[in-house]
């Protein structure tokens, strides 16, 4: 019987879950609460976050691996903080964001019927 069959999942998935369970257990035993809202953590909502955004740091690699920059939080608190921080990106970032969104919205609006109507209306 293979590892996959014994575990009922991919072995790397099982190893990742075990690591997260161990980290969650250690965080709770150490008395950590959510970095953002200070409420108790649960296994289902547990996440690891960077206190300060590593992408905008002077040395992103060092900031990413700096354990003093790591905190534990609820996933919703973590995502909410990231959304607030990225709400007003730089002009360069806005340009990069807008291009793919326009292409996506165009694909979502495109239909064969709409294209035919435009062709009949405009000739091209």
C-alpha positions, 0 to 999 in steps of 0.5 A: 500500500502506498503512502498516498493510500495510507494517508488518504492524501498526497504525502506532501499535503499531509506533511504540510498539514502536520507542520501547520498543526504543530505550529498552531499548537505551539502558538496557542501553548505560548499564549499567542492571540490574533496579532490584529484583533487580539482574539483567541486563534482557532485551527480553522482560521489560523494564519501566519503573517508579516507585521510589516509588508515585506514586498515594500521593504528596503531588503524584501528577502531579509524582511520576508525571513525576519522572524521578528516580522512574523505574527499569528492571526486569523486568516480574515484579519490577515487578508483584511489588513493586506487589502487595506494596505494595498488599497492605494498602490503606487501609480506604477502598481495601479497601471500593472493592476488595471491592464489585466483587469481590463482584459479580464472584464473584456473576456467576461463581457464577450459573447458570440451573440454580442460579437455578431450584433456588433458586426451587423451594426458596424460591418467589422 
